[in-house]
């Protein structure tokens, strides 16, 4: 004898707050949270609040020299292949679990920005200003602006790099109206980072070119200062004597010395 049981009815369950309804059968095929149906797109977006999509990461792309672009490309490979690079970044805080994709995205973007705007001649994160010859350091705001990350994600990524031993930073302060004010920190990539990248030869080539470029900048600034100083001396000579300085003068400073009162 065959027994025929009626199929279970699909009933509607209503949350206590009465915001929306979902079917009981949906519990077996969809991810339901707080009584709200979640579609496939929302399912991919759950678990983070930074609009991160694991299948379409937002990674910084550099447009620099061939060697620097190669370094940035190698860093970007860490996102899809975390086991092939940066062993100290695979497990941060939890040895049993791999670093989440949004965390890898932030670390990769921050590293790419640092490599693209790194002064390899002085081994510091920043550039040598061609106008003043002074070194200009870049802070967290600069990294966030270039990478498109929020400041908290930049801070966490920098903290991860420091904990892994790939980045070192020292705080700087300056006096403003007699009070100490925090300035942009000095950051540089450590030898452990270059060993993990296996890029010592590439680093040496880039550093040689950067040192030569920095020397040219310093010489140009010194020449500019010399020209400006000479122009000021000529104006001083004209003010004292009332006539223009001879164009064939070998030493402007020597001529001014003769004009000094005894």
Order of alpha helices (4+ residues) and beta strands (2+ residues): beta-beta-alpha-alpha-alpha-beta-beta-beta-alpha-alpha-beta-beta-alpha-alpha-alpha
